[in-house]
Amino acid sequence: IASYDFINLVEGTGVIDFYAGKGTDNDGDDIYFLSSTVMPSKEGGIESSVASGDAITISPVFELTPFNSPQVLQGTAIIKFTYAADQDHVSDVWELKVALYHFDGSTETEIAALDKRFYPGSGLDKTNETAVLTCPKTHFKIGDILRLNVRVRQTTSTGSSNHIAALGHDPLDRDGTYITPSSTEDYTQMKASIPFRVDL
């Protein structure tokens, strides 16, 4: 890694900001990516609606390209994003999980995660989330991959109307249908600030 967005002298880490987005690979398949470059996303986010009685799950997995040199991830990672949920029954239970994973090509290992429940009110409820993850020392070999999974899940569905969930992932922070940075304080940009060990 040639450069860092800032140095954390207390932790002895160099932090790089990665932006989550959606693209298309060489085979024409959709992929979710992490990039240190701000670029357009194929879509500004995931927006899902299901009929009454059904539950929603949004769970994209964003991947960094394989490391071309060994790296050590350790310290405080910060992931910022906006998610939204809309339901007509206030007792329904939703879950949010934000997790970083080490993937060696065959085995995925969780590094750190935020896991919580939330209870949207009746109508569209938007949350600007800042997930602060304490990451233990994790070694990445050449070819290993860092993954970020953000999951918004409705665990119960008791209402009589359609349910909606949305998650922004546009590096350019453009408006979506439900998350609209141009007119509100939320954002479709999803940014992951990841700490790597450096010799100071």
NUVEXKE-301092 format. One record per residue: residue in three letters; x, y, z of N, C-alpha, C, O in turn. Coordinates in steps of 0.001 Angstrom, whole numbers, plus 524288, in hexadecimal, padded with zeros to 5 digits. Layout:
// NUVEXKE-301092
AlaXYZXYZXYZXYZ ...
// end
This chain:
// NUVEXKE-301092
Ile803557FB618000080000800008000080379804D080000806938059280398 Ala802FB8080A7FC08806A480C537FB3B805858110D7FEA58092B813A38006A Ser800928123D7FF9D7FF4D816FD8027D7FA7881626805D97F7578129B804F5 Tyr7F9FC81996809C67F5A48193F80D6B7F2C781E7480D8A7F5068229080C73 Asp7EDBB81E2F80EE57EAB68230980F597EC1B825F78144F7EBF582AC581466 Phe7ED798231B8187F7EF9D825A081D1C7F25982188820767F16781CDA81FE6 Ile7F5BE82357823F17F8AA81FF4827717F6888208382CF77F5E9824DE82EEA Asn7F56981C1D82F7C7F3C281C0C834F17F89981AD38383A7FA318164F838A7 Leu7FAEB81EE283A8A7FFBE81E3283D7A7FEEC81AED842628026F81812843FF Val7FA5481B53844C17F93B81860849907F92B81288848707FB7580F7584B58 Glu7F69181105844407F62080B7D842F77FAB38098483FAC7FB75804CB83F2F Gly7FDC480D1C83D65801FB80B82839ED7FFF180943834DA801FE80566832DA Thr7FBDE80BB8832C57F96C809C382DFF7F90180E08829E17F8BC812AE82B12 Gly7F8F780C4C8250A7F79E80FA9820B17F22C80E3D81EE17F104809A981DFA Val7EED88121C81E587E9518112681D217E8378129C817747E9C6816C7815A0 Ile7E58C80F29814BE7E3F48101E80F527DE088102980F0B7DB7180CC381140 Asp7DBEA8140380C577D6438146080B807D4D8811678068B7D6ED8127780257 Phe7D14D80DB2807167CF4780ABE802A87C97980BFC801FE7C6A380CA6805D2 Tyr7C7C380C497FD147C25780D957FBD17BFB7808D27F9617C1E4806467F5EE Ala7BB04807AE7FB3D7B8208031D7F96B7B4D6804837F4AC7B295808C07F464 Gly7B495800EC7F0F67B173801CF7EC4B7B0177FCB57E99B7B1757F87A7EB6F Lys7AD667FD327E5437ABC97F8A97E22C7ADB87F9567DC9A7AD6E7FD9C7DA6B Gly7AFB17F51E7DA4C7B1A57F5527D4F57B0787F04B7D20E7AD337ED2D7D3B4 Thr7B3317EF8D7CDB27B28F7EAE57CA6E7B7F07E8A07C9457BB847EB7E7C7D0 Asp7B88A7E3797C9EA7BDA37E1157C8F27BE407DF737C3417BADA7E08B7C008 Asn7C29E7DCD17C1FD7C3C67DB5F7BC927BFD87D7937BA417BF447D7487B57D Asp7BD257D4AB7BD967B9457D0ED7BBBD7B3D67D3497BB447B0207D0977B9D5 Gly7B35D7D85E7BC7D7AE4B7DAEF7BC3F7AB067DA3E7C1197A6677DB947C11F Asp7AD5F7D8277C5437AA847D7567CA247AB057DC1B7CDAF7AEF67DEDC7CD93 Asp7A7047DD0A7D0CB7A7307E1537D48B7AAEC7E0087D8FC7AB187DB987DAD4 Ile7ADE77E3EA7DAB17B1647E3457DF277B0DE7E8087E2B17AF977EC507E0EB Tyr7B1DE7E7367E7AA7B2287EB7B7EB6E7B7E87EC327ECE37BA8E7E8717EE4D Phe7B9CD7F0FE7EC887BF607F1EE7ED207C0867F5F87F1597BD1A7F8ED7F2FA Leu7C5737F6027F3137C7AA7FA217F6537CC2A7FC8A7F34E7CF7B7F9BD7F13B Ser7CC4E801BD7F30B7D0658046B7F01E7D211809507F3067CED880C077F555 Ser7D72780A6B7F2E47D91680F437F5437D83C813ED7F1B27D936818617F339 Thr7D66B812EB7ECF37D52F8170D7E92F7CF55818117E9237CC3A814667E8F8 Val7CDD181CFE7E9487C84581E607E8E97C69F81E047E3367C87F820FC7DFED Met7C31E81A647E20E7C1618197D7DCB37BB8D818557DCB37B9598170A7E0C6 Pro7B907818C77D82E7B369817A97D80A7B246811F27D9377B53B80E757D7B9 Ser7ADFC811127DBE57AC0880BD07DCD07A7D580A9B7D8BC7A4F780E127D708 Lys7A787805AE7D7387A37D804117D37B79E18805577D58B79A9E806D47D291 Glu79D64804C47DA9879893806467DD3D79A0B8092A7E23179E19808147E48A Gly796C280CD97E3CE797E8810017E861796DD80D567ED857982480F687F1AB Gly79487808B67ED4479350805E07F20678FA8801607F0DA78E538005B7EC58 Ile78E107FEB57F4F878A4D7FA707F489785317FC417F6E2785057FE1D7FB51 Glu7810C7FBB27F3E177BD77FD207F5A9778437F87C7F4CF777AB7F6A57F068 Ser775E07F6937F8FE772C77F1D17F8B676D727F2A97FB1676CEC7F5407FF1A Ser769797F0787F897764267F0B07FA92761BC7EB487FA2B7621F7E8BB7F61C Val75F3E7E9887FE5E75CAF7E46E7FE54757127E50180028755AD7E8D6802B4 Ala753E47E12E7FED774E5F7E14F8002F74D9A7E04C806047511D7DE62808AF Ser749037E19A807E8747B77E0C180D64748547DAFB80EC5747207D78880BA5 Gly74A377DA088137E74B0A7D4B581547750677D2918140E752057CEA881658 Asp753437D51A8106A758887D37480F1975C797D6F3811DE75B4C7DB728131B Ala761207D4E6812D67654A7D7E38155D769777D94D8115B76A2A7D69580D73 Ile76C377DD968125F770337DF9680ECA775A57DE4B810E17769C7DE8281596 Thr7792A7DCF380D4D77EB67DCA580E9C781CE7DF3980A45781487DDCC805B5 Ile7850E7E30C80BB1788E87E5668083278E3C7E40680A6978F477E51380EFC Ser791AE7E1A9807367969D7DFC98096479AFB7DFA18054C79CEE7DB698040D Pro79C8C7E424803307A0CF7E4207FF547A6187E31C801EF7A6F37E4958066E Val7A9957E09A7FF127AEEF7DFB0800CF7B2957E2A87FD1F7B3007E1627F881 Phe7B5317E69A7FF387B8C67E9D67FC2D7BE4F7E7AE7FCD37BFF07E65D80127 Glu7C1357E7547F8707C66A7E5047F88E7CA8A7E8DB7F6AC7C9BB7EBBB7F2E7 Leu7CEF97E8D87F95D7D39C7EB837F7847D6687E7CB7F3BA7D5FE7E3087F444 Thr7D9357E9EE7EFF37DC357E68C7EC7B7E0597E3A57EFA47E2037E5997F3B5 Pro7E2117DF0A7EDE57E5E77DC047F0E87EAE67DF257F1F57ECC37E20C7EE9A Phe7ECFE7DE807F6A07F1CF7E1447F8087F65C7DF387F4BE7F6E37DA817F3F3 Asn7F9A37E2CD7F2D77FE3D7E1387EFD88033C7E1597F315807827E0817F10C Ser802A97E26C7F828806F97E2147FBDD804AB7E0E180132800247E22B8022C Pro807A67DE72804AE805837DD37809E58040A7E22E80CD9806BD7E62580C7C Gln7FFB97E1EE80FC87FDDD7E655812DD7FBED7E45B818237FA577DFD9818AD Val7FC157E7D481C017F9F37E68D821297F5C97EA92822817F6EA7EF38822FB Leu7F0FB7E8C18231B7ECA37EC25824A27EC377EBE982A917EBFB7E7AE82CD8 Gln7EC1E7F07982D0F7EB8D7F0AD832BA7EA137F62F834607EC1D7FA0083245 Gly7E6877F69A838257E50F7FBB783A2C7DF477FCBF839A57DC217F91D83994 Thr7DDDF801B8839457D86A80359839237D6A480465833937D893807F983102 Ala7D2FA80148831BE7D0958021C82C9F7CB65804F482D637C87E803D98310F Ile7CA488089F829E27C56F80BAB82A387C29180B46825087C4BD80C8A820EF Ile7BDB380985825387BA78809048207D7B5BE80C928211F7B2C480C16824DD Lys7B5188102881D667B0D1813F881D927AD3281325818EC7AEFB8127981482 Phe7A80E81334819F47A43781266815CE79ED6813D7817DF79E23814C781C89 Thr79B0C814018145579591814E3815C4792538102C8141F792FA80E1880FD5 Tyr78ED780E868179378B1480A7A816237859F80C5D817947850280FCB81AE5 Ala781B880A258151C77C5480BCB815F2778C98070581644779CE802FF813D7 Ala7749F8078B8194B770BA80365819BE76B59805E181A3D76ABB809EF81CBF Asp7677D8036D817D77622280561817EB75E7C800CC818E975EA97FCE881617 Gln75B3C8013781CD8757917FD0E81E1A752AC7FF7F8206C7529980425821A6 Asp74E947FC5982105749BE7FE7382325748667FC128286B744227FCF782A74 His74BFF7F90882AAA74AF97F6A182FBC74FBA7F7888332F753D87F5358324B Val74F317FAE28371D753B97FCB783A13756247F88983D8F75A5B7F96883FB5 Ser753A17F40B83E32755E87EFF684180759977EC5D83E8075C267E90D840DD Asp759E87ECF38396675D697E9A683659763197EAA3837E8764987EF0A83921 Val7662F7E685837D876BAA7E6C98397576F2F7E682834A476E877E32A8313F Trp772F17EA1F83471776CC7EA3A8303877C2F7E98F8329477D077EABD8372A Glu77FD37E7AA82F6C785387E7098311A788EB7E99282D3E7880A7E97382884 Leu78D177EBE282F517914E7EE0A82C247965B7EB5082DB1797A47EAFC83250 Lys799387E95D829D079E667E73082ACE7A2457E988826FF7A15E7E99C82246 Val7A6997EB728291A7AAE27ED8D825F17AFB47EA69827657B1417EA5B82BF2 Ala7B2197E7CB8239B7B6697E449824DF7BAB97E48F820D97B9B97E51081C2B Leu7BF8E7E439822B77C4267E3B481F657C5FE7DE0981F947C5E47DB89823B0 Tyr7C7AE7DC0B81B0F7C9647D6A181AAC7CEA77D63F817E77CFE77D9638147C His7D1AC7D25A819717D6547D0BB816A07D4D27CC0A8134C7D2897C84B81542 Phe7D6207CC4080E2D7D4DD7C7F080AA67D9D57C64A807D97DC5D7C97880547 Asp7DB3B7C14C808577E0207BF61806047DF4A7BC59800F77E2D27B9AB7FF19 Gly7DA997BCCA7FEC57D9627B9FB7F9F67D5F77B5407FAD77D36A7B35D7F73A Ser7D5E77B34B7FFB97D2A07AECB800F97CFC37AF6F806277CB607AD8F806C2 Thr7D23C7B214809E17CFEF7B2A280F167CF2E7B8648106C7D2BA7BB9180FBB Glu7CA7A7B9B58125D7C93F7BF018140D7C93A7BF2581A047C6907BC0781C88 Thr7CC407C2D081C4A7CCA87C345821F07CB217C8C38239D7CD357CC9B8219C Glu7C77F7C91D8274A7C5CB7CE378292E7CA227D0C282C637CC727CE4E82FD0 Ile7CB357D5C382B347CF1D7D8C482E0E7CC977DBC08328D7CE5F7DB6B83701 Ala7C87B7DEA1831657C5B07E1B8835517C04B7E2FD833307BF837E31F82E72 Ala7BC877E3EE836B87B72F7E4E0834F77B4237E824838E47B51E7E7FF83D99 Leu7B06E7EB13836D07AC547EDA3839D97A7477EAC4838AF7A5F07E9ED83424 Asp7A47C7E94483CBE79FA37E64D83C1079BA07E88B83FD179C637E8508448F Lys797537EABA83DC6793797ED1E8413F78DFF7EC9C83EFE78D4B7EBAE83A53 Arg78A2D7ED3C8425F784B77ED75840C4782EB7F31B8408A784F17F67384357 Phe77F187F42783D2D77CB17F94C83D1B776EA7F8B683BD07753B7F4BD839B0 Tyr773EB7FCBF83D2276E397FC7583CB976C3D80153839EC76B1C8054283C73 Pro76BCB8011E834BC769E4805B3831E77644B8070983374761338038F834AA Gly7630680BFF8336975DA380D918344A75A6E80CC882F6075C7380B0A82B60 Ser7558080E0D82FAF7522280DB882B1A753AC812008274D753DA81695828BF Gly754C78108B82277756BB8144381E9575C8C8138E81DC475F04810678206E Leu75EC08167881A197643E815E1818B5767BA817F681D0F7674681C7A81EA6 Asp76B2C814A481EF176EBF815EF8233277452815578212A776018110481FE8 Lys77736819B9820D577C8A819A581EBD7807881A808232B77F9081D9E826B8 Thr784D4817AE822E1788DC817FE826F278E2F818C28247178FB6815D0820F7 Asn7910281CBE8263D7967881D65824C3799C481A5B828AA79A3B81BE082D34 Glu79C0181622826E779ED18129682A6B7A4B38137782A0F7A6D681431825D0 Thr7A7488136482E937ACF88135282ED67AE8480E8F8320F7AE1780E97836D9 Ala7B04C80A7E82F697B1E1805AD8320B7B7B2806038334F7BAF18069082FCE Val7B8FC805AE838547BE67805E483A1B7BFFC8006183BBE7BE0A7FE5483FA2 Leu7C3867FDFF838C47C5027F88D8399C7CAA77F83C83B6F7CE2D7FA41838DB Thr7CB817F5B683FD87D0C77F4D0841D07D2D97EFBF83F777D0E27EB828409E Cys7D6CC7F03883C327D8BA7EBC2839327DDC17E99883B977E1867EC8183C3F Pro7DDE17E49D83CE27E2BC7E23C83EC67E6A77E1BC83A4F7E5417E249835BD Lys7EB847E0B383BA67EF897E01E8379D7EE227DBA6833EF7ED847D72C83594 Thr7EDA47DCF182EF07EC037D91D82AFF7EFC87D961826687F05F7DD7E823FC His7F24A7D519825387F6297D4EF821027F38E7D38B81BD47F0807CFD881B7F Phe7F4CD7D686817E07F3087D57A812907F7C57D41680F3B7FB797D72080ED2 Lys7F79C7CF7C80CE07FBC07CDE18094C7FA9E7CFF7803D57F65E7D1F6802CF Ile7FE697CF7F8005B7FD867D0DE7FAE37F8F27CDA17F8D07F8DF7C8DC7F968 Gly7F5337D0327F66C7F09F7CD827F44D7EBF37CD567F7E77E7A17CC237F62A Asp7ECB47CE877FCF97E8457CEA6800967E4DC7D36C7FF7F7E6967D7337FD13 Ile7DFF37D32E801577DC137D735800317D9877D91A805357D8547D601808AF Leu7D8BA7DE2D8058D7D5A87E085809C47D00F7E128807EE7CF197E341803B6 Arg7CC597DF5980B187C6CE7DFCE809D17C3F57E30E80DE57C5407E2F081286 Leu7C00F7E5F380C147BC7E7E8DF80F817B6EF7E73380E407B52E7E794809CA Asn7B4307E55A8123C7AEB77E3E4811A27AB587E772815037AC487E802819B2 Val7A7677E9D7812987A3987ECF78157579E447EA6D8149379C687EA1481028 Arg79BDD7E8AD818CC796E87E5E081860792A77E8B781B5B793337E9D182001 Val78E707E9E2818A6789B47EC0681B0E7857D7E7D381A79784247E64C8161D Arg7836E7E5FA81EE177FE97E17A81EAD77B367E2508223277BB47E3E7826B5 Gln776B17E13782008771D07E166822FF770C07DBE4824FD76FF47D84E821E2 Thr770BC7DB3282A1B770307D5EC82C4976A877D44982D047695B7CFA082D1D Thr766F87D81982D88761647D6E082DE475E6D7DA9582A507601A7DEFF8296A Ser75A027D8C382848756D57DBF7824CB751187DB008260574EE57D6F882496 Thr74EB37DEC6828B47495A7DDFA82A81745857E1ED8283E740D67E19F8294C Gly747737E5A482524744087E9B38231F740D77E7EC81E75741427E37981CAF Ser73D9E7EB8581C8073A1E7EA348183173BA37ECED8131E739037EC3C80F26 Ser73FD47F0028132D7417A7F2D880E7E746F57F12780CEF749947EE4E80FC9 Asn748A97F2FA8084F74DE57F1BE80681751FF7F3FC80A41751257F80280CC0 His756697F14F80A9375AC37F30780DCF75F3B7F4AB80A3275FFE7F2598060E Ile762277F8A380BC1766517FAD38088676B547FB0980BB076B417FC4781055 Ala76FB57F9D180924774DA7FA9C80B73778737FCD08074A777E77FB95802AC Ala77C2680016808ED77FD58027580546785208030A807E47857F803C880CA0 Leu7893D802AF804B378E9A8033780687791BB805FD8024C791F7804317FDD8 Gly7942480A64803B77971680D647FFE179C9A80B517FF2279F25809BC802E4 His79E7C80B547FA327A3F4809E97F92A7A5DA80C8E7F41E7A7B3809F47F085 Asp7A55F811AD7F3EB7A718814A37EF597ABB4818257F0D87AAF581BE17F3C7 Pro7B06E817127EEEE7B4E881A637F0427B40C8202A7EF127B658823867F1A2 Leu7B0BC8215D7EB307AFBB826CD7E9B97AB5F8294C7ECE87AA3882DEA7EC3B Asp7A8EF826477F0637A4F7828537F3F87A04982AC07F12779E6482EE67F2AC Arg79E76828257ED13799EB82A0C7EA32794DD828297ECBE794E0824787EFD3 Asp7909782ABA7EB6B78B84829687EDB178997824127EBE278A468228D7E75F Gly7872B821487EF867842B81CAA7EE3377E6881DDF7EEC677CED822687EF61 Thr77B20819DC7EE977758381AAB7EF2B7741A81C1F7F4C4770E481F977F5A9 Tyr77681819757F8877752181A367FDFF7795081D368010B7781681FDB804DD Ile77E2B81CD17FF677827D81F91801EF7843D823EE7FE4F78629822ED7FA05 Thr78390828CF8000E7843182D547FC8B787D5831677FEF0785FF8350480186 Pro78CF7830E57FE21790AE834988007478FEC83A467FED37914B83DD1801C6 Ser78DC183B327FA2A78D3B840977F84F7895C843C77FB837899E848947FB8C Ser785C9841287FE32781B9844048010A7815E8428B806CC77E35844C3809A9 Thr7849383ED2808877846C83D1B80DFC78A0283C8D80FF978DBE83D7780D16 Glu78A8D83B0E814E478FB883A7181734791CC834E2816B9795F3833B4818D9 Asp78F0783173813FE7910E82C2C8134B7948D82BF480E767952982FE080BBF Tyr796D78277180D6079A7A827028090379A3F82188806B77997381DAC80979 Thr79AF9821528019079B4381C3B7FEFC7A0E081A487FEB97A1CD815BA7FD7F Gln7A49B81DA97FFDC7AA1381BFC7FFE67AB16818748049E7A9B8819C880908 Met7AD7B813F88039F7AF2981076807CC7B51F81079807E37B7A780F0680410 Lys7B7568122080C507BD048129380CBA7BF0380F2B8112A7BCFF80F5181587 Ala7C30080C1C80FF47C57A808BE813DD7CB1580A8E8149F7CE4080A4981103 Ser7CC5080C68819577D19C80E1F81AA87D4568099281D5F7D2F180821821BE Ile7D83F8074F81ABD7DA9F8026B81C6E7E0428035681E387E353805B881B62 Pro7E1A880174822F37E6E680258825127EABE7FDE2823CB7E9717F94882451 Phe7EF6F7FF55822227F3977FB8F821207F8667FCF1824647F9938018C8251C Arg7FB217F917826547FFCA7F9FE829648040B7FC8582606804F47FAF782191 Val806A48007C8284F80AF3803118259E80F858038F8296680EC5803A182E26 Asp81438803E48274A818DB804C982A76819C780AA682ACB81B1180D21826E1 Leu8191E80CE382F77819A2812838303E81F26813D58321E8205E8186683301 
// end
